[in-house]
């Protein structure tokens, strides 16, 4: 790797924050960028020894100036937000960008069609870059996935589970994903490849709900419902001002297996039970 700093774009979020931590643990010179000013997060990043800087990916000239002398660049924002910035990468400048495992599963949703287009755009602009396709990311409060489900379980006497509960899931713990991204950034053998990134083993949707219930120490009853009925329930509870534990797009994929897809797969270490226990502890804080 050439001399110069490693740039982490999007270090203000949970995955980016952990990526900075992992890079600094390797004594790498890091510039951590953030879009939204959060003094405590910025102070923590600087506490790791990183240099911090505000950056908006929509400001192409600012992105170009920042990364032109970088040893490597880690783009945390998903490719639909970061693909345009890939054109500022120099030939063979190490870089990692994020997509989603769902691009290889869901061919009907518009969001993943756009993400597949963003992957193609990235491959044209920076064919040497590494693209990571994580499965469901979880493990920090506000992750929008299992933390949302656990919060719902704690509040509600009944938790509807869409579908039959047999579909396989393989969520990836966010800190593991950050470390996998750093490993890929620094691994010369990863150049130009696309990797699915997932937790160590698949579980059924039913088992995922049961494990989340146990970690949340909730008294809720898990009720299996057809996806169509769950969709109507979601509309009703949202009108009542209650946040349903699944987003509508997640609901439509409830009966799909969401295990890692593709030729190159990275399996991380943290099992679901351990990850959810860590999440429960973080939520309690």
Residue pairs with C-beta under 8 A, 6 or more apart in sequence:
1 71
1 72
1 94
1 186
2 71
3 71
4 29
4 69
4 70
4 71
5 28
5 29
5 30
5 31
5 51
5 69
5 70
5 71
6 23
6 28
6 29
6 30
6 31
6 70
6 71
6 72
6 73
6 74
6 185
7 30
7 31
7 33
7 66
7 67
7 70
7 72
7 73
7 74
8 16
8 19
8 20
8 23
8 30
8 31
8 32
8 33
8 50
8 74
8 76
9 16
9 33
9 55
9 57
9 63
9 73
9 74
9 75
9 76
9 77
9 82
9 85
10 16
10 33
10 34
10 35
10 75
10 76
10 77
11 17
11 19
11 20
11 32
11 33
11 34
11 45
11 50
11 52
11 76
12 33
12 34
12 35
12 36
12 38
12 41
12 42
13 76
14 139
14 140
14 143
14 174
15 76
15 137
15 174
15 177
15 178
15 181
16 32
16 74
16 76
16 178
17 41
17 44
17 45
17 178
18 174
18 175
18 178
18 179
19 74
19 76
19 178
19 179
19 181
19 182
20 30
20 32
20 45
20 48
20 50
21 48
21 178
22 178
22 179
22 182
23 30
23 50
23 182
24 30
24 48
24 49
24 50
26 182
26 186
29 71
30 48
30 49
30 50
30 51
31 50
31 51
31 52
31 53
31 66
31 70
32 45
32 50
32 51
32 52
32 53
33 52
33 53
33 54
33 55
33 66
34 41
34 42
34 45
34 52
34 53
34 54
34 55
35 54
35 55
35 56
35 57
37 54
42 52
45 52
46 52
53 66
55 62
55 63
55 66
56 62
57 63
57 77
57 81
57 82
57 84
57 85
60 84
60 85
60 88
63 85
63 88
64 88
67 73
67 85
67 88
67 89
67 93
68 88
68 90
70 93
71 94
72 93
72 94
72 95
72 185
72 186
73 89
73 93
73 94
73 95
73 96
74 95
74 96
74 181
74 182
74 185
75 82
75 85
75 86
75 95
75 96
75 97
75 98
76 98
77 98
78 98
78 99
78 100
78 115
79 97
79 98
79 99
79 115
79 118
79 119
79 122
79 131
80 111
80 114
80 115
80 118
82 97
82 98
83 97
83 118
83 119
83 121
83 122
83 125
84 121
86 95
86 97
86 121
86 122
86 125
86 126
86 129
87 125
87 126
89 95
89 125
89 126
89 129
91 128
92 128
92 191
93 126
93 128
94 128
94 130
94 185
94 186
94 191
95 126
95 128
95 129
95 130
95 185
96 129
96 130
96 131
96 132
96 181
96 184
96 185
97 122
97 129
97 130
97 131
97 132
98 131
98 132
98 133
98 134
98 181
99 115
99 118
99 119
99 131
99 132
99 133
99 194
100 112
100 115
100 133
100 134
101 133
101 134
101 135
101 196
101 197
101 198
101 258
101 260
101 261
102 109
102 112
102 115
102 253
102 258
103 112
103 115
103 116
103 119
103 133
104 133
104 196
104 261
104 262
105 253
105 256
105 257
105 258
105 261
106 112
106 252
106 253
106 256
107 113
109 249
109 252
109 253
111 249
119 131
119 194
122 129
122 131
123 129
123 131
127 192
128 191
128 192
129 192
130 184
130 185
130 190
130 191
130 192
130 193
130 194
130 195
131 193
131 194
131 195
132 177
132 180
132 181
132 184
132 194
132 195
132 197
132 266
133 194
133 195
133 196
133 197
133 260
133 261
133 262
134 172
134 177
134 196
134 197
134 198
135 169
135 170
135 171
135 172
135 196
135 197
135 198
135 199
135 258
135 259
135 260
136 145
136 146
136 169
136 170
136 171
136 172
136 258
137 143
137 145
137 171
137 172
137 174
137 177
138 145
138 146
138 147
138 171
138 172
138 173
138 174
138 275
138 276
138 279
139 146
139 173
139 174
139 175
139 270
139 275
139 278
139 279
139 282
140 147
140 174
140 279
140 282
141 147
141 279
141 282
141 283
143 174
143 279
144 247
145 171
145 250
146 171
146 208
146 212
146 276
146 279
147 279
147 283
148 243
148 245
148 246
149 159
149 209
149 212
149 245
149 246
150 212
150 215
150 216
150 218
150 276
150 279
150 280
150 283
151 216
151 245
151 283
152 159
152 220
152 243
152 244
152 245
153 159
153 212
153 213
153 216
153 218
153 220
153 245
154 216
154 217
154 218
154 220
156 220
157 219
157 220
157 221
158 220
158 221
158 223
159 209
159 213
159 218
159 220
159 221
159 222
159 223
159 245
160 223
160 224
160 225
160 230
160 233
161 205
161 206
161 209
161 222
161 223
161 224
161 225
161 230
162 225
162 226
162 227
162 230
162 231
162 246
162 251
162 254
162 255
163 205
163 224
163 226
163 227
163 230
163 254
163 255
164 224
164 255
165 204
165 205
165 206
165 209
165 224
166 204
166 205
166 206
166 255
167 204
167 205
167 254
167 255
167 256
167 257
167 258
168 202
168 203
168 204
168 205
168 257
168 258
168 259
169 202
169 203
169 204
169 205
169 208
169 258
169 259
170 198
170 199
170 201
170 202
170 203
170 258
170 259
170 260
171 198
171 199
171 208
171 272
171 275
172 197
172 198
172 199
172 268
173 199
173 268
173 270
173 275
173 278
175 270
176 199
176 268
176 269
176 270
177 197
177 268
179 268
180 195
180 197
180 266
180 268
184 190
184 195
184 266
193 264
194 262
194 264
195 262
195 264
195 265
195 266
196 260
196 261
196 262
196 264
196 265
196 266
197 260
197 265
197 266
197 268
198 259
198 260
198 265
198 266
198 267
198 268
199 267
199 268
199 270
199 271
199 272
199 275
200 267
200 268
200 269
200 270
200 271
201 267
201 271
202 257
202 259
203 211
203 272
205 254
206 222
206 224
208 272
209 222
210 222
211 272
211 273
211 276
212 276
213 220
213 222
214 273
214 276
215 273
215 276
215 277
215 279
215 280
216 280
217 280
225 233
227 251
227 252
227 254
227 255
230 246
230 251
230 254
231 248
231 251
233 244
234 244
234 246
234 248
234 251
237 243
237 244
238 244
246 254
260 267
270 278
